[in-house]
Structures are given as structure tokens and as C-alpha cells.
Amino acid sequence: FIQMLRSAKKKDVLQLLRRAPEEMLPFIVEAAVAAQSVASLAGLSDFLDLSKEPKSLMEKFLYAAAFSPRPSGELLHLVLDKLDGKQLAPEVQETAVVALGSLVGKLCRQKMCGLQEVERGVKTILAGLRGAEEESEVVIHLLALGNAMLPETIPTLLDYAEEGPATITAAAISALQRFPARHISGKVKRAMRRIFHEKRKSYEKTCRLAAAEILLDNEPSPMDVINILLATNELESETATFLLLKVQNSLRAYHHPARKIMKDIMRDPRINNYNFFSKTGVSSSFSGPLTVTQDLLSTFGLDLLFLEGGFLRKSISDFSLLSHGQRLRAVQVAIEAQGMESTMGENVLEGEEEPEIMAGMSAIFFDVQVRPIVFFQGYADLMAKVLLSNGEPTSMVKGNILLMDHHQVIPLQSGVQVAIKLQGGLGLDISADMDVSIWEQELKSSINARGSLTIDFQAELDAPFLQATLRSQMEVETSIRFDTMLRFYSSPVLMCLQLREEQVPYR
């Protein structure tokens, strides 16, 4: 369909969009974005009206742009034009901001940072950040800077990380975690030390743990590792347990940048002893390989941070690909619940402000942070969700993405040329559900990830005396479901975790 659109005229693309059945329209929009021809983008520009189109279609268009493997300046120009001075629905506005960050970052990595559209995109994000009045607006612009991964924005992220309230600090540190190790400078590390060791003010535990992760994951100094381990003696048992398991994970993972330093430190019996590593919390952190080849390592990680009373504070499930020093977060889903202690009759720790009751989810797919989703915010919203829940899962992302798009002509020694075409498409459907029962004192969460990958390869030799074509197609489908169930009416808390992977058909 993409190949067909690339040879179509603007009027044909426009006619196709206008006459398409409603259920086919999202697919055609995704394909037109992926085609990125002058005609397909011009057709989209005339067809899309952000004030009239349904929110779901606009989000399809914006995510298709965000996930584009090699976006063009024209695609970014189209997105900016559609946003310029428009009054948009909040969900569309947030999706547009994270999509802008992704497009800017990808164009810069293609050495196109000097484009006028890229400079305009960066200014739009920074102006939105400065003008944001609500916390949620600040958070979404910080996540967009994380998608862009521009080194010049690191000082801005550090300011928000150190000075902001808990949700803003968490978003800024999350954005900093996206940067490769070469950009985690001494200045960044000093700021993370101040946050973790609370040198200037007190920080929420998830923010401190994220700051510690940045220090441990980016060529840490022996002193940083020792200070983090020593600090676990002062932390509450759940936070300390989680952090110590993080350290032990890095010792087991051959690819971890801190592994050698950790091994050297563990030779010291003053650090590596029962007093340090006998914390009794139920929080856990696990990471292990799924596939190991000479060129590729795929890993699955699961972090579960609990509160002292046994309530799940945050869970992160992560599928990553590592190859030749590069890391791609294929899927990372975080589910967070805060402020639930008060509903269970627990006391907030001294010195900590009581957070508003909230549960939500954020996710990264193929290194693109998508718009976070809030399940409920505030006690009234929670009760409405409990009473009026329809049992339907919340969709995070659903659609088709062009992952690979490669065309190359190879001259052979005989003087004949071979044309190589490689395209890869991914169909993705990821949804999540969270169900809290105050009466039964149960919390259930479920993440369902379904995907199908198709790769089409074609080699064509065309000479006056010979024509030959070699074609290969590969399809694979997979479905992974991760369920958690907690019962907290008794002590200890009962917890059930289940990771289900359906059989993978491969054609």
C-alpha cells in the first residue's frame, strides 16, 4: 500500500482519504505518513483538520509521524503547521507535543539539526514548557525533551529535576535516563547525587531511586556505588531492598557498564556482608536475557517497588534490545499508584507530604515515549471508576508502524546492477487495565501487548541479457500478557504475578 501511495498523485491520495470507509481511514492515514512522498503529505495536509477530525484519527496521524524510522523535514513541517495556533483537545495536544519531540530527535540523529523546521520544533517545545501552567503540561513537555534527546536541553532538564515538585522531578529524571552515557556529564551526576542524598531538600522515593539508577548505569565511580550502598542503611526497608537488588542485577548482567566496578567493590567485606544484603522487603528488581546471539541481546526486566504497608507503588516491565553498544527500548510500560496509603489507613512517613490519590501508566515503544494515561486522579474520580467501571482495558497505542525502509543499488564487478529493497512493518496493539476494589482490598493490573511483524525483501537484477528477481517475505506474530494481583487485607500482602506468552507463529 505504501509503495502504491509513493507513485500516486496528490488528487488520488486526497480522493482515497475522502472516500475511504470510516474503519479503513486510520490505516490509510498511517500508510500516507509512512510513504512520505510530496503527494501523500500534501494530500494529508488538505484532508486533516485538527478541529474537526475525531481525536482517535488525529492521534493515529501524530503517532504514525512519531514512530517514522526516517522522518523528513516535510513531515515535521506538516505536523507543526497542523498545530500552529490551534485550540486542540487536551489528549491531541499532549500527543502532538511528544510526537514533536520524537521527530526533532530523529531528524537531528540524521544530521539534519540545522533545518528550519527542527529549530522551530525545538522552540515550540521550550516555549510550551515555559508557558505551561498545569503540572501535567510541564510533564508532557519534559517527556517531549526526553524523546528529542538534545544535549543542549540537559541544563533545562536538570533545573526541573532539582527544583520541581515530585511529578515534575520524576518526569525530568525520566527524560535524562533516555540519554546515552556520553551525555551524562559530571554536572548531571552531581545533580543526581544531590537528589539521591537529599542535599538541598527532600525528594519522593521514586525520584531518588531514578537518580541512583542514572548514577549506577552510566560509568559510575567506585565512590558513587559505595555511597549508594551505604545510604541503604538509612532508607526504609522496601526502598533499600529495591536498590540492593538493582546492584546485584548489575553484577549478574555481563553487558552492564558498572559490572567490573561492582565486582571490585564486592571484594570488600565491609560492603559485601549480611548486614547490607539481608533487607526483608518484598520489592524486587529482576533483569535477564531472552535471546543472546553474537550481534544481539534482548532482555526482559521487571521492577516492583512496594510501600512499607505492602501496597504496590510502581511496576516497570521492560523489553530491550542491545546491539554493538546501542540500546533500543522496544517496550517499557510503567504502572504507578500513589496516595493509596490513606485509603488503607496507613500513615505517611514523617517529612513527606501526603500525595494526591492517583493511578496511571506511561510507556515507551521503540524509544518513543507516548502520552501517559491516568486511570484515576483524586478520591472522587477513584470512586466513579470503581462504581462505573465498564471492564474495558485502556488502549495505550494501536496501529501500524513502518520500522524499516531501505533501498540500495549495488554495482557488481560484471558491470550489472542489483536493486535491493527492504521494508518492515509492525502492527501493534498495547492496552492496560487497572482495577482497584476498596471493599475486597484487591488491586489487579494487566498489560496486554500484541504485535505482528512483516519483513519484505526484494533483490532485482535487470540487464539487457538477463532479468532475475529474488523475493522473500517473513511474518511473525506474538502476544505477551503481564498480570499482577494484590490482596492487602492481611499481612503479609499476597501477591500473584503472571507473565504469559502465546505460541509464536512464524511464516
C-alpha positions as CSV (number, residue, x, y, z in Angstrom):
1,F,0.0,0.0,0.0
2,I,2.9,2.4,0.9
3,Q,4.6,1.5,-2.5
4,M,1.4,2.3,-4.3
5,L,1.0,5.6,-2.5
6,R,4.5,6.7,-3.4
7,S,3.6,6.6,-7.1
8,A,0.2,8.3,-6.6
9,K,-0.7,11.9,-7.3
10,K,-1.9,14.3,-4.7
11,K,-5.5,14.3,-6.1
12,D,-5.6,10.5,-5.9
13,V,-4.4,10.4,-2.3
14,L,-6.9,13.1,-1.3
15,Q,-9.7,11.2,-3.1
16,L,-8.7,8.0,-1.4
17,L,-8.8,9.7,2.0
18,R,-12.2,11.3,1.4
19,R,-13.9,8.2,0.1
20,A,-12.4,5.6,2.4
21,P,-14.8,3.8,4.8
22,E,-14.5,5.0,8.3
23,E,-12.9,1.8,9.7
24,M,-10.2,1.9,6.9
25,L,-9.3,5.6,7.3
26,P,-6.7,5.2,10.2
27,F,-4.9,2.5,8.1
28,I,-4.7,4.9,5.1
29,V,-3.5,7.8,7.2
30,E,-0.7,5.7,8.7
31,A,0.3,4.5,5.2
32,A,0.3,8.0,3.8
33,V,2.5,9.2,6.7
34,A,4.9,6.2,6.1
35,A,5.0,6.9,2.3
36,Q,6.3,10.5,3.0
37,S,6.1,11.4,-0.7
38,V,5.4,15.0,-1.6
39,A,1.9,14.0,-2.9
40,S,0.9,11.9,0.1
41,L,1.9,14.6,2.6
42,A,0.2,17.3,0.5
43,G,-3.0,15.1,0.4
44,L,-2.8,14.6,4.2
45,S,-2.3,18.4,4.7
46,D,-5.5,19.2,2.8
47,F,-7.5,16.3,4.3
48,L,-6.7,16.7,8.0
49,D,-8.4,19.3,10.1
50,L,-7.5,19.1,13.7
51,S,-10.5,20.9,14.9
52,K,-13.0,18.7,13.0
53,E,-11.4,15.2,12.8
54,P,-12.1,12.7,15.7
55,K,-9.5,12.6,18.4
56,S,-8.6,9.0,17.6
57,L,-7.7,9.8,14.0
58,M,-5.6,12.8,14.9
59,E,-3.7,10.6,17.4
60,K,-3.2,8.0,14.7
61,F,-1.7,10.6,12.4
62,L,0.6,12.0,15.2
63,Y,1.8,8.6,16.4
64,A,2.5,7.5,12.8
65,A,4.7,10.5,12.4
66,A,6.4,10.0,15.8
67,F,7.3,6.3,15.0
68,S,8.5,7.1,11.5
69,P,12.0,5.4,11.2
70,R,13.5,8.2,9.0
71,P,11.2,11.2,9.1
72,S,11.7,14.1,6.6
73,G,11.7,17.8,7.2
74,E,8.4,18.0,5.2
75,L,6.7,15.6,7.7
76,L,7.8,17.8,10.7
77,H,6.6,20.9,8.7
78,L,3.2,19.2,8.3
79,V,2.9,18.4,12.0
80,L,3.9,22.0,13.0
81,D,1.5,23.5,10.5
82,K,-1.4,21.5,11.9
83,L,-0.6,22.6,15.4
84,D,0.1,26.3,14.8
85,G,-2.3,28.4,16.8
86,K,-5.0,25.8,17.0
87,Q,-7.2,25.1,20.0
88,L,-6.9,21.3,20.4
89,A,-8.4,18.7,22.7
90,P,-6.0,18.1,25.6
91,E,-5.3,14.5,24.5
92,V,-4.4,15.6,21.0
93,Q,-2.3,18.5,22.3
94,E,-0.3,16.1,24.5
95,T,0.2,13.5,21.8
96,A,1.3,16.3,19.4
97,V,4.0,17.5,21.9
98,V,5.6,14.1,22.4
99,A,5.4,13.5,18.6
100,L,7.2,16.8,18.0
101,G,10.0,15.7,20.4
102,S,10.4,12.3,18.6
103,L,10.5,14.0,15.1
104,V,13.1,16.6,16.2
105,G,15.3,13.9,17.8
106,K,15.2,11.6,14.8
107,L,16.0,14.4,12.3
108,C,18.9,15.5,14.5
109,R,20.3,12.0,14.6
110,Q,20.1,12.1,10.7
111,K,22.4,15.1,10.9
112,M,19.5,17.5,10.0
113,C,19.6,19.6,13.1
114,G,20.1,22.8,11.1
115,L,16.8,22.5,9.3
116,Q,14.4,25.5,9.9
117,E,11.6,23.1,10.9
118,V,13.8,21.4,13.5
119,E,14.7,24.8,15.1
120,R,11.0,25.7,15.0
121,G,10.1,22.4,16.6
122,V,12.6,22.9,19.5
123,K,11.4,26.4,20.1
124,T,7.8,25.2,20.2
125,I,8.5,22.6,22.9
126,L,10.6,25.0,25.0
127,A,8.1,27.8,24.7
128,G,5.3,25.4,25.7
129,L,7.4,24.3,28.7
130,R,8.0,27.9,29.9
131,G,4.3,28.8,29.4
132,A,2.8,25.7,31.0
133,E,0.6,26.5,34.0
134,E,-0.6,23.0,35.0
135,E,1.8,20.3,36.3
136,S,0.5,17.9,33.6
137,E,1.5,20.4,30.9
138,V,5.0,20.7,32.3
139,V,5.4,16.9,32.5
140,I,4.4,16.3,28.9
141,H,6.9,18.9,27.6
142,L,9.7,17.4,29.7
143,L,8.8,13.9,28.2
144,A,9.0,15.5,24.7
145,L,12.5,16.7,25.6
146,G,13.3,13.1,26.6
147,N,12.1,12.0,23.1
148,A,14.3,14.6,21.4
149,M,17.4,13.8,23.4
150,L,19.1,17.0,22.5
151,P,22.3,17.6,24.7
152,E,21.6,21.4,24.8
153,T,18.4,20.8,26.7
154,I,20.1,18.9,29.6
155,P,20.6,22.1,31.7
156,T,16.8,22.8,31.5
157,L,16.0,19.2,32.5
158,L,18.4,19.4,35.5
159,D,16.7,22.6,36.7
160,Y,13.3,21.0,36.7
161,A,14.7,17.8,38.2
162,E,16.1,19.6,41.2
163,E,13.6,22.3,41.8
164,G,10.2,20.8,40.8
165,P,7.5,19.1,42.8
166,A,7.5,15.2,42.8
167,T,5.7,14.6,39.5
168,I,7.8,17.2,37.6
169,T,11.1,15.9,39.2
170,A,10.1,12.4,38.2
171,A,9.4,13.4,34.5
172,A,12.7,15.4,34.2
173,I,14.8,12.5,35.6
174,S,12.9,10.1,33.4
175,A,13.8,12.3,30.4
176,L,17.5,12.3,31.5
177,Q,17.5,8.5,31.7
178,R,16.9,8.4,28.0
179,F,20.2,10.0,27.1
180,P,23.2,7.8,26.2
181,A,26.1,7.6,28.7
182,R,28.3,10.1,26.7
183,H,25.9,12.9,27.6
184,I,25.7,12.0,31.4
185,S,28.4,14.5,32.3
186,G,29.9,15.3,35.7
187,K,27.3,18.1,36.1
188,V,24.5,15.7,35.6
189,K,26.0,13.2,38.1
190,R,26.5,16.0,40.7
191,A,22.8,16.9,40.4
192,M,21.7,13.2,40.7
193,R,23.9,12.9,43.8
194,R,22.2,15.9,45.4
195,I,18.8,14.4,44.6
196,F,19.6,10.9,45.9
197,H,21.3,12.1,49.1
198,E,18.8,14.9,49.5
199,K,21.4,17.6,49.9
200,R,19.0,20.6,49.2
201,K,15.5,19.3,50.0
202,S,13.6,16.0,50.5
203,Y,12.5,14.1,47.4
204,E,9.9,11.4,46.8
205,K,11.4,7.9,46.9
206,T,10.8,7.0,43.2
207,C,12.7,10.2,42.2
208,R,15.6,9.3,44.5
209,L,15.7,5.7,43.1
210,A,15.7,7.0,39.5
211,A,18.6,9.4,40.3
212,A,20.5,6.4,41.8
213,E,19.8,4.4,38.6
214,I,21.4,7.2,36.5
215,L,24.5,7.1,38.7
216,L,24.7,3.3,38.6
217,D,24.0,2.9,34.8
218,N,26.4,5.5,33.4
219,E,30.1,4.6,34.1
220,P,29.8,5.1,37.9
221,S,32.7,5.9,40.1
222,P,33.5,3.4,42.9
223,M,32.7,6.2,45.4
224,D,29.2,6.7,44.0
225,V,28.5,2.9,44.2
226,I,29.8,2.8,47.8
227,N,27.8,5.9,48.9
228,I,24.6,4.5,47.4
229,L,25.2,1.1,49.2
230,L,25.9,2.9,52.5
231,A,22.8,5.0,52.1
232,T,20.6,1.9,52.1
233,N,21.2,1.6,55.9
234,E,19.3,4.9,56.3
235,L,16.5,4.0,53.8
236,E,13.2,2.3,54.7
237,S,13.3,-1.4,54.1
238,E,11.3,-1.5,50.7
239,T,13.4,1.2,49.1
240,A,16.6,-0.3,50.4
241,T,15.6,-3.8,49.2
242,F,14.8,-2.5,45.7
243,L,18.1,-0.6,45.4
244,L,20.3,-3.5,46.6
245,L,18.6,-5.8,44.1
246,K,19.5,-3.3,41.4
247,V,23.1,-3.5,42.4
248,Q,23.0,-7.3,42.4
249,N,21.4,-7.3,38.9
250,S,24.3,-5.3,37.5
251,L,26.7,-7.9,38.9
252,R,24.9,-10.7,37.1
253,A,24.5,-8.8,33.8
254,Y,27.6,-9.3,31.6
255,H,26.6,-6.2,29.5
256,H,26.2,-3.8,32.4
257,P,28.6,-0.9,32.3
258,A,29.1,-1.0,36.1
259,R,29.8,-4.7,36.4
260,K,33.6,-4.5,36.8
261,I,33.4,-1.7,39.3
262,M,30.7,-3.6,41.3
263,K,32.8,-6.8,41.4
264,D,35.8,-4.8,42.7
265,I,33.7,-3.2,45.4
266,M,32.2,-6.5,46.4
267,R,35.6,-7.8,47.4
268,D,35.5,-5.5,50.4
269,P,33.8,-7.4,53.3
270,R,32.8,-4.1,54.9
271,I,30.4,-3.7,52.0
272,N,29.6,-7.3,50.9
273,N,28.2,-8.6,54.1
274,Y,24.9,-9.9,55.7
275,N,24.1,-6.6,57.3
276,F,23.9,-4.9,53.9
277,F,22.2,-7.6,51.8
278,S,19.7,-9.0,54.3
279,K,16.9,-6.5,53.8
280,T,13.5,-8.1,54.2
281,G,11.3,-6.0,51.9
282,V,9.1,-7.6,49.2
283,S,10.1,-5.1,46.5
284,S,12.0,-6.7,43.7
285,S,14.1,-5.9,40.6
286,F,14.9,-8.5,38.0
287,S,16.6,-8.4,34.6
288,G,17.6,-11.3,32.4
289,P,18.3,-12.3,28.8
290,L,15.6,-13.6,26.4
291,T,17.7,-14.0,23.3
292,V,21.5,-14.0,23.0
293,T,23.4,-14.0,19.7
294,Q,26.7,-12.7,18.5
295,D,25.2,-9.4,17.5
296,L,22.1,-9.0,19.6
297,L,21.0,-9.3,23.2
298,S,17.3,-9.0,24.1
299,T,16.4,-8.6,27.7
300,F,13.3,-8.6,29.9
301,G,13.3,-6.6,33.1
302,L,10.7,-6.3,35.9
303,D,10.9,-3.8,38.7
304,L,8.3,-3.8,41.6
305,L,8.5,-1.1,44.2
306,F,6.2,-1.6,47.2
307,L,5.3,0.8,50.1
308,E,6.1,-0.2,53.7
309,G,2.4,-1.4,54.1
310,G,2.7,-3.7,51.2
311,F,0.9,-1.6,48.5
312,L,2.4,-1.6,45.0
313,R,3.8,1.9,44.4
314,K,5.3,1.3,40.9
315,S,5.9,-1.5,38.5
316,I,8.0,-1.3,35.3
317,S,8.2,-4.1,32.8
318,D,10.9,-3.6,30.1
319,F,11.8,-5.4,26.9
320,S,15.1,-4.0,25.4
321,L,17.4,-4.8,22.6
322,L,21.2,-4.3,22.9
323,S,23.5,-4.4,19.9
324,H,27.1,-3.1,19.4
325,G,26.8,-0.7,22.4
326,Q,23.4,0.7,21.3
327,R,20.2,0.2,23.3
328,L,16.7,0.2,22.0
329,R,13.7,0.1,24.4
330,A,11.3,-2.0,22.4
331,V,8.6,-1.8,25.1
332,Q,8.7,-0.3,28.5
333,V,5.5,0.0,30.5
334,A,5.3,1.7,33.9
335,I,2.2,1.4,36.1
336,E,2.1,3.8,39.1
337,A,-0.2,4.2,42.1
338,Q,0.3,6.9,44.7
339,G,-1.6,8.2,47.7
340,M,-3.3,4.8,48.3
341,E,-1.9,4.5,51.8
342,S,-4.6,6.8,53.3
343,T,-7.4,4.6,51.9
344,M,-5.9,1.7,53.7
345,G,-5.5,3.6,57.0
346,E,-1.7,3.8,56.7
347,N,0.3,6.8,57.9
348,V,2.5,8.8,55.6
349,L,6.2,8.9,56.6
350,E,7.3,11.9,58.7
351,G,8.6,14.8,56.5
352,E,6.8,13.5,53.3
353,E,3.8,15.4,52.0
354,E,0.7,13.4,51.5
355,P,0.3,12.9,47.8
356,E,-3.0,13.1,45.9
357,I,-4.5,9.6,45.2
358,M,-3.7,8.7,41.6
359,A,-3.0,5.7,39.4
360,G,-1.7,5.9,35.8
361,M,0.5,4.4,33.2
362,S,3.3,5.6,30.9
363,A,5.0,3.7,28.2
364,I,8.0,3.8,25.7
365,F,7.8,2.0,22.4
366,F,10.8,1.8,20.1
367,D,12.4,4.6,22.0
368,V,9.3,6.9,21.7
369,Q,7.6,8.0,24.9
370,V,3.9,8.1,24.3
371,R,1.3,10.2,26.1
372,P,0.9,9.0,29.7
373,I,-2.6,7.8,30.7
374,V,-4.3,8.5,34.1
375,F,-6.6,5.7,35.3
376,F,-8.0,8.0,38.1
377,Q,-6.9,11.1,39.9
378,G,-8.4,12.2,43.2
379,Y,-10.7,10.2,45.5
380,A,-14.0,11.2,43.7
381,D,-12.5,10.1,40.4
382,L,-11.5,6.7,42.0
383,M,-15.0,6.1,43.4
384,A,-16.5,7.0,40.0
385,K,-14.2,4.5,38.3
386,V,-15.0,1.8,40.9
387,L,-18.7,2.3,40.6
388,L,-19.0,2.9,36.8
389,S,-16.1,0.7,35.6
390,N,-17.1,-0.9,32.2
391,G,-14.3,-3.5,32.4
392,E,-12.8,-2.3,29.2
393,P,-9.0,-2.1,29.1
394,T,-7.4,1.3,28.2
395,S,-5.6,1.4,24.9
396,M,-2.1,2.8,25.0
397,V,-1.2,2.5,21.3
398,K,-2.8,0.7,18.5
399,G,-1.8,0.9,14.8
400,N,0.7,0.1,12.1
401,I,4.3,1.4,12.0
402,L,6.9,1.3,9.2
403,L,10.0,0.1,11.0
404,M,12.4,-0.4,8.1
405,D,12.5,1.3,4.7
406,H,15.7,0.7,2.8
407,H,16.5,1.0,-0.9
408,Q,20.0,0.5,-2.4
409,V,21.6,-0.1,-5.8
410,I,24.7,-2.3,-5.7
411,P,27.0,-2.3,-8.8
412,L,28.5,-5.8,-9.3
413,Q,32.0,-6.4,-10.8
414,S,30.5,-7.5,-14.1
415,G,29.0,-4.0,-14.5
416,V,25.5,-5.2,-13.8
417,Q,23.5,-3.5,-11.1
418,V,21.3,-5.2,-8.4
419,A,18.5,-3.2,-6.7
420,I,17.8,-4.1,-3.1
421,K,14.5,-3.2,-1.3
422,L,13.8,-4.0,2.3
423,Q,10.7,-2.9,4.1
424,G,9.5,-3.9,7.6
425,G,6.1,-3.2,9.1
426,L,4.8,-3.7,12.7
427,G,1.2,-3.9,13.8
428,L,1.0,-3.1,17.4
429,D,-1.9,-3.2,20.0
430,I,-1.0,-2.5,23.6
431,S,-3.5,-2.0,26.3
432,A,-3.6,-1.9,30.0
433,D,-6.2,-2.2,32.8
434,M,-6.1,-1.4,36.5
435,D,-8.9,-2.4,38.8
436,V,-9.0,-1.3,42.5
437,S,-11.5,-2.8,44.8
438,I,-11.7,-0.9,48.1
439,W,-14.2,-3.3,49.6
440,E,-12.3,-6.5,48.8
441,Q,-9.0,-4.7,49.3
442,E,-7.6,-6.0,46.0
443,L,-5.6,-4.4,43.2
444,K,-5.4,-6.0,39.8
445,S,-3.4,-4.7,36.8
446,S,-2.9,-6.2,33.4
447,I,-0.8,-5.2,30.4
448,N,-1.5,-6.9,27.1
449,A,1.0,-6.5,24.2
450,R,0.1,-7.9,20.8
451,G,2.3,-7.4,17.8
452,S,2.9,-8.7,14.3
453,L,6.0,-8.1,12.2
454,T,6.3,-8.4,8.5
455,I,9.5,-8.0,6.6
456,D,9.6,-7.9,2.8
457,F,12.9,-8.3,0.9
458,Q,13.4,-8.0,-2.8
459,A,16.6,-8.2,-4.9
460,E,16.2,-7.3,-8.6
461,L,18.8,-7.8,-11.3
462,D,18.0,-6.0,-14.6
463,A,20.3,-6.3,-17.6
464,P,19.7,-6.4,-21.4
465,F,20.5,-10.1,-21.4
466,L,19.1,-11.3,-18.1
467,Q,16.3,-10.4,-15.6
468,A,16.0,-12.1,-12.2
469,T,14.1,-11.2,-9.0
470,L,14.6,-12.8,-5.6
471,R,11.8,-12.1,-3.1
472,S,11.5,-13.2,0.5
473,Q,8.7,-12.5,3.0
474,M,8.7,-13.2,6.7
475,E,5.8,-12.8,9.2
476,V,5.8,-13.3,12.9
477,E,3.1,-12.7,15.5
478,T,3.4,-12.6,19.2
479,S,1.3,-11.8,22.3
480,I,2.5,-11.2,25.8
481,R,0.3,-10.6,28.8
482,F,1.6,-9.5,32.2
483,D,-0.9,-9.7,35.1
484,T,-0.4,-8.7,38.8
485,M,-2.9,-9.3,41.6
486,L,-2.5,-8.0,45.1
487,R,-4.6,-8.7,48.2
488,F,-3.7,-6.4,51.1
489,Y,-6.4,-7.2,53.6
490,S,-3.9,-9.4,55.6
491,S,-0.2,-9.2,56.4
492,P,1.9,-10.2,54.7
493,V,0.4,-9.0,51.4
494,L,-0.5,-11.7,49.0
495,M,0.9,-11.2,45.5
496,C,0.5,-13.1,42.3
497,L,2.5,-12.3,39.1
498,Q,1.9,-13.9,35.8
499,L,3.7,-13.5,32.5
500,R,2.0,-15.3,29.6
501,E,3.5,-15.6,26.2
502,E,1.4,-17.2,23.5
503,Q,2.9,-19.6,20.9
504,V,4.6,-17.5,18.2
505,P,3.6,-18.4,14.6
506,Y,6.5,-17.7,12.2
507,R,6.0,-17.9,8.5
